[in-house]
Amino acid sequence: MSKSTSLAESQVTQSSHDVVDVQLVEPADLPAFVQISLPAQPSIVDPTRFGDTAAALVRMFSTAHVELARIKSRRHR
């Protein structure tokens, strides 16, 4: 049975369907991997808001990276 841990999540636009989710998945019989779930449909972003949208995604991936490092460091103690 797989264990999944949320590393970070971000809403890309105002739509609740535009969510990017990053999870650490640890199957019992395979090596662990990071799964990135993207919206099912393309996200539409106003060009004037693109900078804010890109910054939010960068922050989300940075948060996921830090959380993954935290999990790994706890396991190596």
N, CA, C and O atoms as a CHARMM CRD file, in Angstrom:
* protein
*
  308
    1    1 MET  N      0.84000  -1.18100   0.00000 PROA 1      0.00000
    2    1 MET  CA     0.00000   0.00000   0.00000 PROA 1      0.00000
    3    1 MET  C      0.88600   1.24500   0.00000 PROA 1      0.00000
    4    1 MET  O      1.89200   1.29600   0.70700 PROA 1      0.00000
    5    2 SER  N      0.51400   2.23200  -0.78300 PROA 2      0.00000
    6    2 SER  CA     1.28400   3.46100  -0.90500 PROA 2      0.00000
    7    2 SER  C      0.94600   4.44800   0.20500 PROA 2      0.00000
    8    2 SER  O     -0.18900   4.52600   0.67400 PROA 2      0.00000
    9    3 LYS  N      1.96800   5.19800   0.60800 PROA 3      0.00000
   10    3 LYS  CA     1.77800   6.29900   1.53800 PROA 3      0.00000
   11    3 LYS  C      2.03400   7.58000   0.75300 PROA 3      0.00000
   12    3 LYS  O      3.05400   7.69000   0.07400 PROA 3      0.00000
   13    4 SER  N      1.12700   8.54900   0.83600 PROA 4      0.00000
   14    4 SER  CA     1.28300   9.83500   0.15700 PROA 4      0.00000
   15    4 SER  C      1.34300  10.95300   1.18800 PROA 4      0.00000
   16    4 SER  O      0.56600  10.98600   2.14200 PROA 4      0.00000
   17    5 THR  N      2.28100  11.86400   0.97500 PROA 5      0.00000
   18    5 THR  CA     2.44800  13.02400   1.84300 PROA 5      0.00000
   19    5 THR  C      2.41100  14.27000   0.98300 PROA 5      0.00000
   20    5 THR  O      3.19000  14.39500   0.03900 PROA 5      0.00000
   21    6 SER  N      1.51900  15.19000   1.29700 PROA 6      0.00000
   22    6 SER  CA     1.44500  16.44300   0.54700 PROA 6      0.00000
   23    6 SER  C      2.65800  17.29300   0.87500 PROA 6      0.00000
   24    6 SER  O      2.95400  17.53800   2.04500 PROA 6      0.00000
   25    7 LEU  N      3.36400  17.74600  -0.15900 PROA 7      0.00000
   26    7 LEU  CA     4.51800  18.62200   0.03400 PROA 7      0.00000
   27    7 LEU  C      4.12700  20.08100  -0.15600 PROA 7      0.00000
   28    7 LEU  O      4.63900  20.95700   0.54000 PROA 7      0.00000
   29    8 ALA  N      3.22200  20.34700  -1.09400 PROA 8      0.00000
   30    8 ALA  CA     2.74600  21.71000  -1.34300 PROA 8      0.00000
   31    8 ALA  C      1.58200  21.65600  -2.32500 PROA 8      0.00000
   32    8 ALA  O      1.40500  20.69200  -3.07000 PROA 8      0.00000
   33    9 GLU  N      0.79500  22.73200  -2.29600 PROA 9      0.00000
   34    9 GLU  CA    -0.35500  22.84700  -3.19300 PROA 9      0.00000
   35    9 GLU  C     -0.57100  24.32100  -3.47000 PROA 9      0.00000
   36    9 GLU  O     -0.38800  25.15500  -2.58400 PROA 9      0.00000
   37   10 SER  N     -0.96500  24.65000  -4.71000 PROA 10     0.00000
   38   10 SER  CA    -1.19900  26.04600  -5.05800 PROA 10     0.00000
   39   10 SER  C     -2.34700  26.14900  -6.05100 PROA 10     0.00000
   40   10 SER  O     -2.45600  25.34900  -6.98000 PROA 10     0.00000
   41   11 GLN  N     -3.19100  27.13400  -5.84300 PROA 11     0.00000
   42   11 GLN  CA    -4.26500  27.43100  -6.78300 PROA 11     0.00000
   43   11 GLN  C     -3.68700  28.37900  -7.82800 PROA 11     0.00000
   44   11 GLN  O     -3.22900  29.47100  -7.49100 PROA 11     0.00000
   45   12 VAL  N     -3.70500  27.96700  -9.09300 PROA 12     0.00000
   46   12 VAL  CA    -3.06400  28.71500 -10.17200 PROA 12     0.00000
   47   12 VAL  C     -3.86100  29.96400 -10.54300 PROA 12     0.00000
   48   12 VAL  O     -3.28400  31.02900 -10.76400 PROA 12     0.00000
   49   13 THR  N     -5.17600  29.83500 -10.61000 PROA 13     0.00000
   50   13 THR  CA    -6.04600  30.96700 -10.96900 PROA 13     0.00000
   51   13 THR  C     -7.15600  31.07000  -9.92500 PROA 13     0.00000
   52   13 THR  O     -7.12400  30.38800  -8.90100 PROA 13     0.00000
   53   14 GLN  N     -8.11900  31.91300 -10.19100 PROA 14     0.00000
   54   14 GLN  CA    -9.25000  32.06500  -9.28000 PROA 14     0.00000
   55   14 GLN  C    -10.15000  30.83500  -9.27100 PROA 14     0.00000
   56   14 GLN  O    -10.92100  30.63900  -8.33200 PROA 14     0.00000
   57   15 SER  N    -10.05700  30.01000 -10.30400 PROA 15     0.00000
   58   15 SER  CA   -10.89400  28.81400 -10.39500 PROA 15     0.00000
   59   15 SER  C    -10.39900  27.74400  -9.42400 PROA 15     0.00000
   60   15 SER  O     -9.20200  27.46800  -9.35100 PROA 15     0.00000
   61   16 SER  N    -11.31800  27.15200  -8.68800 PROA 16     0.00000
   62   16 SER  CA   -10.94300  26.10700  -7.72800 PROA 16     0.00000
   63   16 SER  C    -10.48100  24.83300  -8.44700 PROA 16     0.00000
   64   16 SER  O     -9.96300  23.91900  -7.80400 PROA 16     0.00000
   65   17 HSD  N    -10.66200  24.76400  -9.76100 PROA 17     0.00000
   66   17 HSD  CA   -10.22500  23.59400 -10.53400 PROA 17     0.00000
   67   17 HSD  C     -8.76700  23.71400 -10.96600 PROA 17     0.00000
   68   17 HSD  O     -8.17100  22.72500 -11.39500 PROA 17     0.00000
   69   18 ASP  N     -8.18900  24.89300 -10.86200 PROA 18     0.00000
   70   18 ASP  CA    -6.81400  25.13700 -11.29600 PROA 18     0.00000
   71   18 ASP  C     -5.84700  24.99400 -10.13400 PROA 18     0.00000
   72   18 ASP  O     -5.27500  25.97900  -9.66700 PROA 18     0.00000
   73   19 VAL  N     -5.66800  23.77500  -9.67200 PROA 19     0.00000
   74   19 VAL  CA    -4.80000  23.51000  -8.52300 PROA 19     0.00000
   75   19 VAL  C     -3.63500  22.62100  -8.96300 PROA 19     0.00000
   76   19 VAL  O     -3.82200  21.62700  -9.66400 PROA 19     0.00000
   77   20 VAL  N     -2.43900  23.00000  -8.53700 PROA 20     0.00000
   78   20 VAL  CA    -1.24900  22.17900  -8.73900 PROA 20     0.00000
   79   20 VAL  C     -0.91000  21.59000  -7.37300 PROA 20     0.00000
   80   20 VAL  O     -0.85800  22.30500  -6.37300 PROA 20     0.00000
   81   21 ASP  N     -0.68000  20.28000  -7.34400 PROA 21     0.00000
   82   21 ASP  CA    -0.42900  19.57200  -6.08700 PROA 21     0.00000
   83   21 ASP  C      0.86300  18.77000  -6.23300 PROA 21     0.00000
   84   21 ASP  O      1.06400  18.07900  -7.23200 PROA 21     0.00000
   85   22 VAL  N      1.73400  18.86500  -5.23400 PROA 22     0.00000
   86   22 VAL  CA     2.98900  18.11000  -5.23300 PROA 22     0.00000
   87   22 VAL  C      2.96000  17.18000  -4.02600 PROA 22     0.00000
   88   22 VAL  O      2.77400  17.62300  -2.89200 PROA 22     0.00000
   89   23 GLN  N      3.14600  15.88300  -4.28300 PROA 23     0.00000
   90   23 GLN  CA     3.08800  14.88300  -3.21200 PROA 23     0.00000
   91   23 GLN  C      4.29900  13.96300  -3.26600 PROA 23     0.00000
   92   23 GLN  O      4.82600  13.66700  -4.33800 PROA 23     0.00000
   93   24 LEU  N      4.72600  13.52300  -2.10400 PROA 24     0.00000
   94   24 LEU  CA     5.71700  12.46000  -1.98900 PROA 24     0.00000
   95   24 LEU  C      4.92600  11.16500  -1.89300 PROA 24     0.00000
   96   24 LEU  O      4.11700  10.99100  -0.98100 PROA 24     0.00000
   97   25 VAL  N      5.16000  10.25300  -2.83500 PROA 25     0.00000
   98   25 VAL  CA     4.46900   8.96700  -2.85100 PROA 25     0.00000
   99   25 VAL  C      5.49600   7.88500  -2.53200 PROA 25     0.00000
  100   25 VAL  O      6.55700   7.80600  -3.15200 PROA 25     0.00000
  101   26 GLU  N      5.15200   7.05300  -1.54700 PROA 26     0.00000
  102   26 GLU  CA     6.05700   5.99500  -1.09900 PROA 26     0.00000
  103   26 GLU  C      5.35400   4.64300  -1.19300 PROA 26     0.00000
  104   26 GLU  O      4.73600   4.18900  -0.23000 PROA 26     0.00000
  105   27 PRO  N      5.45400   3.99800  -2.36900 PROA 27     0.00000
  106   27 PRO  CA     4.86000   2.67500  -2.51600 PROA 27     0.00000
  107   27 PRO  C      5.62500   1.65600  -1.66200 PROA 27     0.00000
  108   27 PRO  O      6.81900   1.81800  -1.40900 PROA 27     0.00000
  109   28 ALA  N      4.93900   0.63100  -1.23400 PROA 28     0.00000
  110   28 ALA  CA     5.57400  -0.39400  -0.39400 PROA 28     0.00000
  111   28 ALA  C      6.63300  -1.17300  -1.16800 PROA 28     0.00000
  112   28 ALA  O      7.62800  -1.60400  -0.58800 PROA 28     0.00000
  113   29 ASP  N      6.42900  -1.35700  -2.47600 PROA 29     0.00000
  114   29 ASP  CA     7.31000  -2.23700  -3.24600 PROA 29     0.00000
  115   29 ASP  C      8.14800  -1.52400  -4.30700 PROA 29     0.00000
  116   29 ASP  O      8.77500  -2.18600  -5.13300 PROA 29     0.00000
  117   30 LEU  N      8.17300  -0.19200  -4.30300 PROA 30     0.00000
  118   30 LEU  CA     8.94100   0.59000  -5.27600 PROA 30     0.00000
  119   30 LEU  C      9.63600   1.74500  -4.56700 PROA 30     0.00000
  120   30 LEU  O      9.26800   2.09100  -3.44500 PROA 30     0.00000
  121   31 PRO  N     10.64800   2.35000  -5.21300 PROA 31     0.00000
  122   31 PRO  CA    11.26600   3.53600  -4.62100 PROA 31     0.00000
  123   31 PRO  C     10.26700   4.69700  -4.54400 PROA 31     0.00000
  124   31 PRO  O      9.32300   4.77600  -5.33000 PROA 31     0.00000
  125   32 ALA  N     10.49500   5.58300  -3.59300 PROA 32     0.00000
  126   32 ALA  CA     9.64800   6.77100  -3.44000 PROA 32     0.00000
  127   32 ALA  C      9.80500   7.67400  -4.66000 PROA 32     0.00000
  128   32 ALA  O     10.83700   7.65600  -5.33200 PROA 32     0.00000
  129   33 PHE  N      8.75600   8.47100  -4.94000 PROA 33     0.00000
  130   33 PHE  CA     8.82600   9.43200  -6.03400 PROA 33     0.00000
  131   33 PHE  C      7.96100  10.64000  -5.70500 PROA 33     0.00000
  132   33 PHE  O      7.06900  10.57100  -4.85900 PROA 33     0.00000
  133   34 VAL  N      8.23900  11.75000  -6.38900 PROA 34     0.00000
  134   34 VAL  CA     7.44100  12.96200  -6.23500 PROA 34     0.00000
  135   34 VAL  C      6.45600  13.01300  -7.39500 PROA 34     0.00000
  136   34 VAL  O      6.83800  12.89600  -8.55900 PROA 34     0.00000
  137   35 GLN  N      5.19300  13.18900  -7.05700 PROA 35     0.00000
  138   35 GLN  CA     4.12000  13.25600  -8.05700 PROA 35     0.00000
  139   35 GLN  C      3.60400  14.68400  -8.13100 PROA 35     0.00000
  140   35 GLN  O      3.23000  15.26800  -7.11300 PROA 35     0.00000
  141   36 ILE  N      3.58200  15.24700  -9.33500 PROA 36     0.00000
  142   36 ILE  CA     3.06800  16.59600  -9.54900 PROA 36     0.00000
  143   36 ILE  C      1.76300  16.46600 -10.32200 PROA 36     0.00000
  144   36 ILE  O      1.75500  16.00100 -11.46200 PROA 36     0.00000
  145   37 SER  N      0.66400  16.87300  -9.70500 PROA 37     0.00000
  146   37 SER  CA    -0.65400  16.81300 -10.33800 PROA 37     0.00000
  147   37 SER  C     -1.01400  18.20100 -10.84000 PROA 37     0.00000
  148   37 SER  O     -1.02700  19.17100 -10.08300 PROA 37     0.00000
  149   38 LEU  N     -1.30400  18.27200 -12.12400 PROA 38     0.00000
  150   38 LEU  CA    -1.66300  19.52800 -12.77400 PROA 38     0.00000
  151   38 LEU  C     -3.15500  19.54200 -13.06900 PROA 38     0.00000
  152   38 LEU  O     -3.79000  18.48800 -13.07300 PROA 38     0.00000
  153   39 PRO  N     -3.72900  20.72200 -13.31800 PROA 39     0.00000
  154   39 PRO  CA    -5.15200  20.77400 -13.67200 PROA 39     0.00000
  155   39 PRO  C     -5.44000  19.93500 -14.92000 PROA 39     0.00000
  156   39 PRO  O     -4.58700  19.79800 -15.79700 PROA 39     0.00000
  157   40 ALA  N     -6.63700  19.38600 -14.98600 PROA 40     0.00000
  158   40 ALA  CA    -7.03400  18.55300 -16.12400 PROA 40     0.00000
  159   40 ALA  C     -7.14400  19.36800 -17.41000 PROA 40     0.00000
  160   40 ALA  O     -6.86800  18.86300 -18.49800 PROA 40     0.00000
  161   41 GLN  N     -7.54100  20.61100 -17.28200 PROA 41     0.00000
  162   41 GLN  CA    -7.69100  21.50200 -18.43400 PROA 41     0.00000
  163   41 GLN  C     -6.62600  22.59800 -18.36300 PROA 41     0.00000
  164   41 GLN  O     -6.12700  22.89800 -17.27900 PROA 41     0.00000
  165   42 PRO  N     -6.27100  23.19700 -19.50000 PROA 42     0.00000
  166   42 PRO  CA    -5.30500  24.31200 -19.47200 PROA 42     0.00000
  167   42 PRO  C     -5.81300  25.45200 -18.59200 PROA 42     0.00000
  168   42 PRO  O     -7.01100  25.73100 -18.54400 PROA 42     0.00000
  169   43 SER  N     -4.90200  26.09100 -17.91200 PROA 43     0.00000
  170   43 SER  CA    -5.24000  27.24900 -17.07600 PROA 43     0.00000
  171   43 SER  C     -5.12000  28.51800 -17.91200 PROA 43     0.00000
  172   43 SER  O     -4.13900  28.70500 -18.63100 PROA 43     0.00000
  173   44 ILE  N     -6.11200  29.37900 -17.81500 PROA 44     0.00000
  174   44 ILE  CA    -6.12500  30.64000 -18.54400 PROA 44     0.00000
  175   44 ILE  C     -5.74900  31.75700 -17.57700 PROA 44     0.00000
  176   44 ILE  O     -6.40600  31.94600 -16.55300 PROA 44     0.00000
  177   45 VAL  N     -4.69000  32.49500 -17.90500 PROA 45     0.00000
  178   45 VAL  CA    -4.18600  33.56000 -17.03200 PROA 45     0.00000
  179   45 VAL  C     -4.11700  34.85400 -17.83100 PROA 45     0.00000
  180   45 VAL  O     -3.57500  34.88500 -18.93600 PROA 45     0.00000
  181   46 ASP  N     -4.66700  35.91600 -17.26600 PROA 46     0.00000
  182   46 ASP  CA    -4.57000  37.24300 -17.86700 PROA 46     0.00000
  183   46 ASP  C     -3.08900  37.63000 -17.93600 PROA 46     0.00000
  184   46 ASP  O     -2.37100  37.45800 -16.95000 PROA 46     0.00000
  185   47 PRO  N     -2.62000  38.14100 -19.06300 PROA 47     0.00000
  186   47 PRO  CA    -1.20400  38.49800 -19.17300 PROA 47     0.00000
  187   47 PRO  C     -0.72500  39.47000 -18.09100 PROA 47     0.00000
  188   47 PRO  O      0.44200  39.44000 -17.70000 PROA 47     0.00000
  189   48 THR  N     -1.62000  40.32400 -17.61300 PROA 48     0.00000
  190   48 THR  CA    -1.20600  41.26500 -16.56700 PROA 48     0.00000
  191   48 THR  C     -1.00300  40.57200 -15.21700 PROA 48     0.00000
  192   48 THR  O     -0.36400  41.13600 -14.32900 PROA 48     0.00000
  193   49 ARG  N     -1.53900  39.35300 -15.05000 PROA 49     0.00000
  194   49 ARG  CA    -1.40700  38.59900 -13.79600 PROA 49     0.00000
  195   49 ARG  C     -0.38200  37.46800 -13.91200 PROA 49     0.00000
  196   49 ARG  O     -0.13900  36.73900 -12.95000 PROA 49     0.00000
  197   50 PHE  N      0.22000  37.32800 -15.10800 PROA 50     0.00000
  198   50 PHE  CA     1.13200  36.21100 -15.31500 PROA 50     0.00000
  199   50 PHE  C      2.31400  36.23200 -14.33600 PROA 50     0.00000
  200   50 PHE  O      2.69900  35.18100 -13.82300 PROA 50     0.00000
  201   51 GLY  N      2.88100  37.37800 -14.07500 PROA 51     0.00000
  202   51 GLY  CA     4.00500  37.47500 -13.13600 PROA 51     0.00000
  203   51 GLY  C      3.63000  36.97000 -11.75400 PROA 51     0.00000
  204   51 GLY  O      4.39900  36.23600 -11.13400 PROA 51     0.00000
  205   52 ASP  N      2.46100  37.35300 -11.26400 PROA 52     0.00000
  206   52 ASP  CA     1.99100  36.88600  -9.95400 PROA 52     0.00000
  207   52 ASP  C      1.74800  35.38300  -9.95800 PROA 52     0.00000
  208   52 ASP  O      2.04900  34.69300  -8.98400 PROA 52     0.00000
  209   53 THR  N      1.19700  34.88100 -11.06900 PROA 53     0.00000
  210   53 THR  CA     0.92500  33.44900 -11.18100 PROA 53     0.00000
  211   53 THR  C      2.22800  32.65500 -11.18600 PROA 53     0.00000
  212   53 THR  O      2.35100  31.64900 -10.48600 PROA 53     0.00000
  213   54 ALA  N      3.19300  33.10700 -11.97300 PROA 54     0.00000
  214   54 ALA  CA     4.49600  32.44100 -12.03200 PROA 54     0.00000
  215   54 ALA  C      5.17600  32.47000 -10.66100 PROA 54     0.00000
  216   54 ALA  O      5.75700  31.47100 -10.23900 PROA 54     0.00000
  217   55 ALA  N      5.10700  33.59900  -9.96900 PROA 55     0.00000
  218   55 ALA  CA     5.71900  33.70900  -8.64400 PROA 55     0.00000
  219   55 ALA  C      5.05500  32.75300  -7.65100 PROA 55     0.00000
  220   55 ALA  O      5.73500  32.15000  -6.82100 PROA 55     0.00000
  221   56 ALA  N      3.73800  32.61400  -7.73400 PROA 56     0.00000
  222   56 ALA  CA     3.02600  31.70000  -6.82800 PROA 56     0.00000
  223   56 ALA  C      3.46200  30.25400  -7.07100 PROA 56     0.00000
  224   56 ALA  O      3.62600  29.48700  -6.12200 PROA 56     0.00000
  225   57 LEU  N      3.64800  29.88300  -8.33200 PROA 57     0.00000
  226   57 LEU  CA     4.09500  28.52300  -8.63700 PROA 57     0.00000
  227   57 LEU  C      5.53100  28.29000  -8.17900 PROA 57     0.00000
  228   57 LEU  O      5.85400  27.20900  -7.68700 PROA 57     0.00000
  229   58 VAL  N      6.38400  29.27900  -8.33400 PROA 58     0.00000
  230   58 VAL  CA     7.77100  29.15900  -7.86000 PROA 58     0.00000
  231   58 VAL  C      7.78700  28.99500  -6.34400 PROA 58     0.00000
  232   58 VAL  O      8.52400  28.15800  -5.82200 PROA 58     0.00000
  233   59 ARG  N      6.98300  29.78300  -5.63100 PROA 59     0.00000
  234   59 ARG  CA     6.89300  29.65200  -4.16900 PROA 59     0.00000
  235   59 ARG  C      6.40300  28.26300  -3.77600 PROA 59     0.00000
  236   59 ARG  O      6.90600  27.66400  -2.82600 PROA 59     0.00000
  237   60 MET  N      5.40000  27.74800  -4.52800 PROA 60     0.00000
  238   60 MET  CA     4.85100  26.43300  -4.21400 PROA 60     0.00000
  239   60 MET  C      5.90800  25.34900  -4.39400 PROA 60     0.00000
  240   60 MET  O      6.04300  24.47500  -3.53800 PROA 60     0.00000
  241   61 PHE  N      6.66700  25.39000  -5.50200 PROA 61     0.00000
  242   61 PHE  CA     7.70800  24.38700  -5.72000 PROA 61     0.00000
  243   61 PHE  C      8.83600  24.54200  -4.69500 PROA 61     0.00000
  244   61 PHE  O      9.42800  23.54700  -4.27600 PROA 61     0.00000
  245   62 SER  N      9.13500  25.75700  -4.29600 PROA 62     0.00000
  246   62 SER  CA    10.14200  25.98100  -3.25700 PROA 62     0.00000
  247   62 SER  C      9.68100  25.39100  -1.92900 PROA 62     0.00000
  248   62 SER  O     10.46600  24.75800  -1.22400 PROA 62     0.00000
  249   63 THR  N      8.42200  25.59600  -1.59000 PROA 63     0.00000
  250   63 THR  CA     7.86100  25.02600  -0.37100 PROA 63     0.00000
  251   63 THR  C      7.92400  23.50400  -0.41300 PROA 63     0.00000
  252   63 THR  O      8.27100  22.86800   0.58200 PROA 63     0.00000
  253   64 ALA  N      7.59200  22.91900  -1.56100 PROA 64     0.00000
  254   64 ALA  CA     7.64300  21.46000  -1.70500 PROA 64     0.00000
  255   64 ALA  C      9.07000  20.95200  -1.52800 PROA 64     0.00000
  256   64 ALA  O      9.29400  19.92700  -0.88500 PROA 64     0.00000
  257   65 HSD  N     10.02500  21.66700  -2.09400 PROA 65     0.00000
  258   65 HSD  CA    11.43800  21.27500  -1.98300 PROA 65     0.00000
  259   65 HSD  C     11.90000  21.30700  -0.52700 PROA 65     0.00000
  260   65 HSD  O     12.56600  20.38100  -0.06300 PROA 65     0.00000
  261   66 VAL  N     11.54800  22.36800   0.18700 PROA 66     0.00000
  262   66 VAL  CA    11.93000  22.49000   1.59800 PROA 66     0.00000
  263   66 VAL  C     11.26000  21.40300   2.42900 PROA 66     0.00000
  264   66 VAL  O     11.89900  20.81600   3.30200 PROA 66     0.00000
  265   67 GLU  N      9.99900  21.12800   2.17500 PROA 67     0.00000
  266   67 GLU  CA     9.28600  20.09000   2.93400 PROA 67     0.00000
  267   67 GLU  C      9.89600  18.71000   2.67300 PROA 67     0.00000
  268   67 GLU  O     10.03900  17.91100   3.59900 PROA 67     0.00000
  269   68 LEU  N     10.25200  18.42900   1.42600 PROA 68     0.00000
  270   68 LEU  CA    10.88900  17.15100   1.11300 PROA 68     0.00000
  271   68 LEU  C     12.23800  17.03500   1.82400 PROA 68     0.00000
  272   68 LEU  O     12.56500  15.97100   2.35000 PROA 68     0.00000
  273   69 ALA  N     13.01200  18.09700   1.84700 PROA 69     0.00000
  274   69 ALA  CA    14.29900  18.09000   2.55800 PROA 69     0.00000
  275   69 ALA  C     14.08800  17.87200   4.05500 PROA 69     0.00000
  276   69 ALA  O     14.86400  17.16200   4.69400 PROA 69     0.00000
  277   70 ARG  N     13.04300  18.48100   4.61400 PROA 70     0.00000
  278   70 ARG  CA    12.73500  18.29900   6.02900 PROA 70     0.00000
  279   70 ARG  C     12.38800  16.84600   6.34000 PROA 70     0.00000
  280   70 ARG  O     12.84500  16.28900   7.33800 PROA 70     0.00000
  281   71 ILE  N     11.57900  16.24300   5.48000 PROA 71     0.00000
  282   71 ILE  CA    11.19400  14.83000   5.66600 PROA 71     0.00000
  283   71 ILE  C     12.43900  13.94400   5.59100 PROA 71     0.00000
  284   71 ILE  O     12.61800  13.05500   6.42400 PROA 71     0.00000
  285   72 LYS  N     13.29100  14.18200   4.60500 PROA 72     0.00000
  286   72 LYS  CA    14.49700  13.36400   4.44600 PROA 72     0.00000
  287   72 LYS  C     15.43400  13.53700   5.64000 PROA 72     0.00000
  288   72 LYS  O     16.04200  12.56700   6.09300 PROA 72     0.00000
  289   73 SER  N     15.55400  14.75100   6.14900 PROA 73     0.00000
  290   73 SER  CA    16.47800  14.96600   7.27600 PROA 73     0.00000
  291   73 SER  C     15.96500  14.28500   8.55100 PROA 73     0.00000
  292   73 SER  O     16.76300  13.78300   9.34300 PROA 73     0.00000
  293   74 ARG  N     14.64300  14.26200   8.75700 PROA 74     0.00000
  294   74 ARG  CA    14.07200  13.57600   9.92300 PROA 74     0.00000
  295   74 ARG  C     14.34400  12.08400   9.87200 PROA 74     0.00000
  296   74 ARG  O     14.54800  11.45500  10.91000 PROA 74     0.00000
  297   75 ARG  N     14.34900  11.51500   8.68500 PROA 75     0.00000
  298   75 ARG  CA    14.55000  10.07700   8.52900 PROA 75     0.00000
  299   75 ARG  C     15.99700   9.66300   8.70700 PROA 75     0.00000
  300   75 ARG  O     16.27600   8.49800   8.99200 PROA 75     0.00000
  301   76 HSD  N     16.91600  10.59200   8.54200 PROA 76     0.00000
  302   76 HSD  CA    18.33500  10.27500   8.64700 PROA 76     0.00000
  303   76 HSD  C     18.91100  10.55900  10.03700 PROA 76     0.00000
  304   76 HSD  O     20.12700  10.51300  10.22000 PROA 76     0.00000
  305   77 ARG  N     18.07500  10.84200  10.98700 PROA 77     0.00000
  306   77 ARG  CA    18.54500  11.12000  12.36200 PROA 77     0.00000
  307   77 ARG  C     18.79300   9.84700  13.10400 PROA 77     0.00000
  308   77 ARG  O     19.19000   9.87800  14.26900 PROA 77     0.00000
